[in-house]
Amino acid sequence: MDYTTLGRTGLKVSVMGLGCGGPSRIGQATGNTEEESIAIIKHGLNSSINFIDTAEFYRTEKIVGKGIEGFNREDLVLSTKKSTWGSIKPDKVIKSLERSLKNLGTDYIDIYHLHGVILQDYDNLYSEVVPTLLEMRDQGKIRFLGITERFNVDPQHTMLQRALKDDIWDVMMVGFNILNQSARERIFLATMEKKIGILIMFAVRLAFSRPIRLKQCIDELIQNKQINPSVIDKEDPLGFLIHNKGVESVVDAAYRFCNYEPGTHVILSGTGNLDHLKENIKIMQKPPLPKEDVIKLKEIFRNVDSITGE
């Protein structure tokens, strides 16, 4: 597993992070026992993954806490989040953080995010909640501040573009994938300049594992005039990537495309299936996609900002 430095945090992180949310929630949403989910975390850590992302909303913090037992805490980078929907007051943030610390079995969190922030809530959160987060940081309970977008309702990254005006965020979680590459120009140019750590979510979603969903997405993008139908095979939109010098599958391509995008640091991968985890780890150790394939992907999807791949 390759490692990189997470922007200005200076944290040494594995390029693949274990995501404990998403549709699977490390298997808790798909029928796994707690022991099976813990086994997935332990396998990831034993495979040199040192970055784990969870959130109070995922209800997997306690499982993460059990999964990291026996590992050197200083070797791990833990990321969790405070939900931002509903009434968010400083006292609730303090209680949530204390609960997260207890659930995770640690006395500090490396990256504490405001979770799923939308543009219309940003200014209030910044003025009402950020001062409390800074106090927690001064107390040593938080090392670095992060913010995550709600990509499904904000595929144009309007909230993060606003957040970039405030030089307070050490880490940002961004939706980015083959279908929607709009963060390259709208987010990554600025985050590279500011040395902000970037966590990638949505690298793989339904469109990359289910051909029928991929075709639906392509049809939608053609109807929205965000893709030129003359430059893509509607029946096998990403089939050109699979060749003897290319990739073995669309999922393979999706992870590698994100992994080698300039400005990204950790590509989050969530699964409740141990075999899938093992395969994803292998993929993340592979080289970049062929240059000509990357050029073609950029050209096909260069105008897309309306879809997430979900």
Backbone torsions as a table, in degrees:
resi	resn	phi	psi	omega
1	MET	NA	127.7	176.7
2	ASP	-77.5	154.2	177.2
3	TYR	-123.6	156.1	176.7
4	THR	-144.4	171.7	177.6
5	THR	-97.9	126.5	-175.2
6	LEU	-78.1	74.6	176.7
7	GLY	55.3	-142.0	-174.4
8	ARG	-75.7	-5.1	175.7
9	THR	-67.5	-28.5	-176.5
10	GLY	77.3	0.2	-178.7
11	LEU	-71.4	135.2	175.0
12	LYS	-86.5	117.3	-173.5
13	VAL	-128.5	148.6	173.1
14	SER	-70.0	144.0	-177.7
15	VAL	-69.1	-18.0	172.2
16	MET	-107.6	128.9	176.9
17	GLY	-111.1	146.4	178.9
18	LEU	-87.4	110.6	178.9
19	GLY	-86.9	130.9	-175.8
20	CYS	-110.9	21.7	175.9
21	GLY	-122.7	-132.4	179.2
22	GLY	65.0	-168.0	-177.8
23	PRO	-63.0	-25.4	-173.6
24	SER	-94.1	-38.9	-172.1
25	ARG	52.5	55.3	-176.0
26	ILE	44.9	37.7	175.0
27	GLY	93.9	-9.4	-178.4
28	GLN	-68.6	-22.8	178.0
29	ALA	-94.5	-3.5	-175.3
30	THR	-124.3	16.6	172.7
31	GLY	102.7	1.5	178.1
32	ASN	-66.5	147.8	167.5
33	THR	-76.6	165.1	176.8
34	GLU	-60.2	-38.8	-179.3
35	GLU	-64.1	-37.8	179.3
36	GLU	-67.4	-39.2	177.9
37	SER	-67.8	-39.6	176.6
38	ILE	-61.8	-39.5	179.9
39	ALA	-62.7	-35.7	177.5
40	ILE	-64.6	-44.0	178.4
41	ILE	-61.6	-46.5	-177.8
42	LYS	-64.9	-37.4	177.5
43	HIS	-64.9	-40.8	177.7
44	GLY	-60.3	-45.5	180.0
45	LEU	-66.2	-37.7	177.8
46	ASN	-72.2	-12.7	177.3
47	SER	-100.3	17.9	173.8
48	SER	81.4	8.5	169.1
49	ILE	-74.5	129.9	178.8
50	ASN	-120.9	2.0	-178.2
51	PHE	-110.8	122.8	178.3
52	ILE	-125.3	129.7	180.0
53	ASP	-117.4	128.0	177.1
54	THR	-139.9	-166.9	-179.6
55	ALA	-169.2	155.3	176.6
56	GLU	-60.4	-34.5	-177.9
57	PHE	-66.4	-30.4	-177.7
58	TYR	-74.0	-21.9	-176.8
59	ARG	60.5	36.2	177.9
60	THR	-120.5	6.0	-177.7
61	GLU	-61.3	-41.0	-179.0
62	LYS	-64.9	-37.8	178.1
63	ILE	-66.5	-40.2	175.6
64	VAL	-60.8	-44.1	179.1
65	GLY	-56.5	-41.6	178.6
66	LYS	-72.5	-33.9	-178.5
67	GLY	-67.6	-29.5	-176.8
68	ILE	-92.0	-2.4	178.0
69	GLU	-59.6	134.3	179.6
70	GLY	93.2	-10.2	177.3
71	PHE	-100.0	151.2	179.4
72	ASN	-68.5	114.1	-177.0
73	ARG	-56.7	-36.2	-177.1
74	GLU	-68.1	-17.9	178.2
75	ASP	-86.4	-9.3	-175.1
76	LEU	-104.2	152.0	173.0
77	VAL	-119.9	111.6	-177.5
78	LEU	-103.2	131.1	-179.5
79	SER	-123.5	126.1	173.8
80	THR	-141.1	177.0	-166.5
81	LYS	-144.0	149.7	173.1
82	LYS	-101.4	122.3	177.7
83	SER	-60.2	144.7	-175.1
84	THR	-116.5	4.3	177.3
85	TRP	-91.3	151.7	-175.2
86	GLY	87.4	-163.2	-178.9
87	SER	-84.1	113.9	-177.5
88	ILE	-112.0	107.5	178.9
89	LYS	-117.3	154.4	-177.9
90	PRO	-52.7	-38.9	-178.4
91	ASP	-66.8	-34.2	177.3
92	LYS	-69.5	-34.9	178.2
93	VAL	-64.8	-43.0	179.0
94	ILE	-61.1	-45.8	179.7
95	LYS	-63.6	-40.2	179.8
96	SER	-64.3	-42.8	179.3
97	LEU	-63.4	-45.0	179.9
98	GLU	-61.6	-37.9	178.4
99	ARG	-67.1	-40.3	178.3
100	SER	-63.8	-41.4	177.7
101	LEU	-59.9	-43.9	179.7
102	LYS	-66.0	-44.8	179.9
103	ASN	-60.2	-40.0	-176.9
104	LEU	-82.7	-12.2	179.7
105	GLY	67.9	39.1	-177.9
106	THR	-138.6	163.3	177.6
107	ASP	-105.5	5.2	173.1
108	TYR	-154.6	152.4	177.0
109	ILE	-115.7	129.5	-176.0
110	ASP	-66.2	-46.3	179.4
111	ILE	-133.7	119.8	179.8
112	TYR	-114.6	118.3	-173.7
113	HIS	-104.1	151.2	157.7
114	LEU	-82.8	127.3	-165.3
115	HIS	-99.3	127.7	172.1
116	GLY	61.1	45.3	-177.2
117	VAL	-75.1	137.1	173.6
118	ILE	-108.3	159.3	-171.9
119	LEU	-56.0	-43.6	-174.6
120	GLN	-69.4	-16.2	178.2
121	ASP	-97.4	-12.2	-169.0
122	TYR	-60.2	-52.2	-173.7
123	ASP	-59.7	-41.0	179.3
124	ASN	-66.5	-42.6	178.0
125	LEU	-62.3	-39.3	-179.0
126	TYR	-64.2	-42.8	-176.6
127	SER	-80.5	-32.7	-173.2
128	GLU	-94.5	-33.8	-170.5
129	VAL	-107.4	-36.8	-176.5
130	VAL	-57.4	-40.9	177.1
131	PRO	-55.8	-37.3	177.6
132	THR	-66.8	-40.8	177.9
133	LEU	-62.5	-37.9	178.7
134	LEU	-66.6	-36.7	175.9
135	GLU	-62.9	-43.4	178.0
136	MET	-62.3	-37.2	177.4
137	ARG	-65.2	-42.4	179.3
138	ASP	-63.3	-29.0	178.6
139	GLN	-80.9	-6.2	179.3
140	GLY	85.3	8.2	-179.8
141	LYS	-85.2	-21.1	176.0
142	ILE	-127.1	137.2	175.7
143	ARG	-93.1	-43.9	-176.2
144	PHE	-141.8	149.7	-178.3
145	LEU	-97.6	136.1	178.1
146	GLY	-129.9	166.5	177.2
147	ILE	-146.0	139.3	179.4
148	THR	-121.4	143.5	179.3
149	GLU	-88.6	164.1	174.5
150	ARG	-101.5	84.4	-167.0
151	PHE	-61.4	-35.8	-177.7
152	ASN	-61.9	-31.8	180.0
153	VAL	-104.7	-4.8	-178.4
154	ASP	-139.0	60.2	-178.0
155	PRO	-70.1	-7.3	176.7
156	GLN	-93.2	-1.2	176.8
157	HIS	63.8	36.2	-177.4
158	THR	-65.9	-36.9	-179.6
159	MET	-66.5	-46.3	-178.0
160	LEU	-66.2	-32.5	175.9
161	GLN	-63.2	-36.2	175.2
162	ARG	-69.0	-43.9	-177.1
163	ALA	-62.6	-29.3	-179.5
164	LEU	-65.2	-17.0	178.4
165	LYS	-75.5	-17.3	178.8
166	ASP	-106.4	119.2	-174.5
167	ASP	-85.9	58.4	-176.9
168	ILE	-118.9	-19.8	-172.8
169	TRP	-90.4	120.1	178.8
170	ASP	-83.6	-29.0	-175.5
171	VAL	-139.3	142.6	174.3
172	MET	-129.9	139.9	173.2
173	MET	-102.5	123.6	-168.2
174	VAL	-126.0	139.1	171.4
175	GLY	-80.5	126.2	-178.2
176	PHE	-157.9	134.8	174.6
177	ASN	-162.3	-176.5	-178.0
178	ILE	-56.5	-42.1	-175.6
179	LEU	-72.4	-42.2	-178.7
180	ASN	-119.9	97.8	-177.6
181	GLN	-102.9	15.6	-172.7
182	SER	-62.8	-22.1	179.6
183	ALA	-65.9	-20.7	-178.8
184	ARG	-55.9	-50.2	-178.3
185	GLU	-87.1	-34.8	-171.3
186	ARG	-85.0	-25.2	-175.5
187	ILE	-124.2	-52.5	-169.0
188	PHE	-65.5	-32.5	178.3
189	LEU	-59.9	-42.8	-180.0
190	ALA	-74.4	-40.6	-177.7
191	THR	-68.0	-33.0	176.2
192	MET	-65.8	-39.3	179.3
193	GLU	-66.5	-38.5	-179.0
194	LYS	-88.0	-3.9	-178.3
195	LYS	59.4	42.5	176.4
196	ILE	-86.1	134.0	177.5
197	GLY	-70.1	138.1	-177.0
198	ILE	-119.7	124.3	173.4
199	LEU	-105.7	130.3	-177.5
200	ILE	-101.7	123.3	170.8
201	MET	-110.7	162.7	179.0
202	PHE	68.9	18.4	175.8
203	ALA	-57.4	-40.8	176.1
204	VAL	-128.1	123.7	174.0
205	ARG	-134.0	-170.4	-172.0
206	LEU	-53.1	-38.0	-176.0
207	ALA	-61.6	-22.7	-176.9
208	PHE	-94.1	-11.6	179.7
209	SER	-115.9	-11.0	-180.0
210	ARG	-127.8	106.5	-176.3
211	PRO	-54.6	-35.9	-179.7
212	ILE	-63.8	-41.7	179.3
213	ARG	-66.8	-38.2	178.2
214	LEU	-61.0	-44.2	178.6
215	LYS	-62.0	-39.6	178.0
216	GLN	-61.4	-42.8	179.1
217	CYS	-62.8	-43.5	-179.6
218	ILE	-63.6	-43.6	177.8
219	ASP	-59.5	-41.6	179.7
220	GLU	-63.3	-42.4	-178.9
221	LEU	-68.6	-34.4	176.3
222	ILE	-67.5	-43.2	178.6
223	GLN	-62.3	-35.2	179.2
224	ASN	-82.3	1.4	179.9
225	LYS	61.3	31.9	175.8
226	GLN	-99.4	-8.1	173.9
227	ILE	-132.8	139.1	174.2
228	ASN	-84.4	115.4	-175.8
229	PRO	-61.6	-19.3	-178.1
230	SER	-75.4	-11.9	-176.7
231	VAL	-106.8	10.4	-177.1
232	ILE	-144.2	147.7	175.1
233	ASP	-88.2	107.3	-175.2
234	LYS	-63.2	-27.2	-178.8
235	GLU	-81.6	-25.4	-180.0
236	ASP	-146.6	70.7	-168.0
237	PRO	-57.5	-36.8	-177.2
238	LEU	-113.5	15.4	-178.3
239	GLY	-62.8	-26.5	-178.2
240	PHE	-64.8	-15.9	-179.2
241	LEU	-77.5	-20.0	-174.5
242	ILE	-95.0	103.1	178.2
243	HIS	-156.3	175.6	-170.3
244	ASN	-66.7	-19.0	175.3
245	LYS	-107.3	3.9	-177.0
246	GLY	-105.7	-122.1	-174.1
247	VAL	-119.6	167.4	178.8
248	GLU	-91.3	-22.7	-177.3
249	SER	-157.1	167.1	177.3
250	VAL	-66.0	-38.3	177.2
251	VAL	-61.1	-42.8	175.7
252	ASP	-54.0	-50.5	-179.2
253	ALA	-62.3	-40.5	-175.4
254	ALA	-63.0	-45.2	179.0
255	TYR	-67.0	-45.0	-176.6
256	ARG	-68.6	-34.3	177.1
257	PHE	-59.4	-44.9	-179.5
258	CYS	-72.6	-39.0	-175.7
259	ASN	-59.6	-34.8	-175.5
260	TYR	-104.5	14.1	175.1
261	GLU	-75.3	124.2	178.4
262	PRO	-56.4	133.9	178.3
263	GLY	99.0	-11.9	177.5
264	THR	-94.2	153.2	-178.8
265	HIS	-123.4	-55.3	-178.0
266	VAL	-120.7	126.5	175.5
267	ILE	-99.9	116.4	-176.8
268	LEU	-81.0	135.1	179.4
269	SER	-132.2	120.4	-179.1
270	GLY	-118.2	134.1	178.3
271	THR	-157.9	153.2	173.2
272	GLY	-106.1	8.5	-176.5
273	ASN	-114.2	120.2	-175.9
274	LEU	-62.4	-38.0	178.8
275	ASP	-64.9	-39.0	177.1
276	HIS	-63.2	-41.7	178.9
277	LEU	-60.0	-45.7	-179.8
278	LYS	-60.8	-41.9	179.7
279	GLU	-66.5	-41.0	179.8
280	ASN	-65.1	-36.4	176.6
281	ILE	-62.7	-41.6	178.0
282	LYS	-63.0	-42.2	179.9
283	ILE	-60.4	-42.4	-176.2
284	MET	-71.6	-6.0	176.4
285	GLN	-98.8	0.7	-177.5
286	LYS	-85.7	162.2	-179.5
287	PRO	-74.2	175.4	178.7
288	PRO	-62.0	161.5	172.5
289	LEU	-64.7	154.9	174.3
290	PRO	-53.7	139.9	-174.9
291	LYS	-55.6	-41.4	-177.6
292	GLU	-66.6	-30.7	177.8
293	ASP	-71.2	-39.5	178.0
294	VAL	-63.8	-42.8	178.8
295	ILE	-59.5	-43.2	-179.7
296	LYS	-66.2	-41.1	178.2
297	LEU	-62.2	-41.5	178.9
298	LYS	-64.6	-38.6	-178.5
299	GLU	-69.9	-45.0	-177.9
300	ILE	-61.8	-44.6	-169.9
301	PHE	-105.8	17.8	-172.2
302	ARG	-64.9	-23.3	-178.1
303	ASN	-101.7	3.5	-172.7
304	VAL	-83.0	128.7	173.3
305	ASP	-150.7	23.5	-173.4
306	SER	-118.8	3.6	-171.2
307	ILE	-139.5	155.1	-179.3
308	THR	-116.2	-15.2	-176.1
309	GLY	91.5	0.4	179.8
310	GLU	-72.7	NA	NA
